Amino acid sequence: MAINREKFPPLYRTVAANDGGLESHSYVPGGLDVLTSHPLNDQPGANPEQFIGLALSTCLNATLEAIEERRGLPHTSQVHTIVEMARDTRGFQFYLTAEVKLPGVDREAAAAMIDLAERRCPVAKLLGSNDNVTVKQVTEFSDAPAVTS
């Protein structure tokens, strides 16, 4: 279901660009410029898997920070997103697991805050209807060693 853009006009707009493919660079005109590389080679550079993980981690944690502030709590939330790439019948797919820690917040209150953040975070909302995306509360982050083939 599309949102009514006249009723809810954009508050912010940016352009994220890549003109040269995966072995190139991605950039925001006049700002960020990141060398890119295929995730399965040893060349320096970031890749789409890392970008989507950063987007979810950053947006979800920013939303949690706002919730903490509204509740008069210090900002303690941390979000680490594990991104995995796997083959499927049409090429490749991603699996995202966002692990959320809220030190100093009791488990039940933290679970409610994480649920609220998932429903408010624009990136989580964008990805949320996908079965390959999980957001979960943790007390310790998983060790996610690199997979090499």
C-alpha angles and dihedrals in degrees: 000000000000120000118239102255092194092056092039107031119187115278093193136018133189138162123233111192142187116179101168108047130244098321093056134057139287121216150173107228109255092006142043117025118183129186109233131207140170110272093229098058132070097240117121117256144085126269139207091265090060093044094053091046091051091047093053095042094048098043095044092048092047089053091049089049090056090049091049090050093050089052093049092246127138115252106262103139119124128187126195117180120203111207121194128184119209138170121255135175092281101040120281140350137187130234115202124193115182110198114200127198123189105183114200094020119105115248097251095048090045091052090052091048092049091049090051092047091051090054093047104037109098094214093047089049090050092051099029100094091059118098089214092068122081130176115194139172116240138176092207130024118247121251101243107187117194117266114227125186 
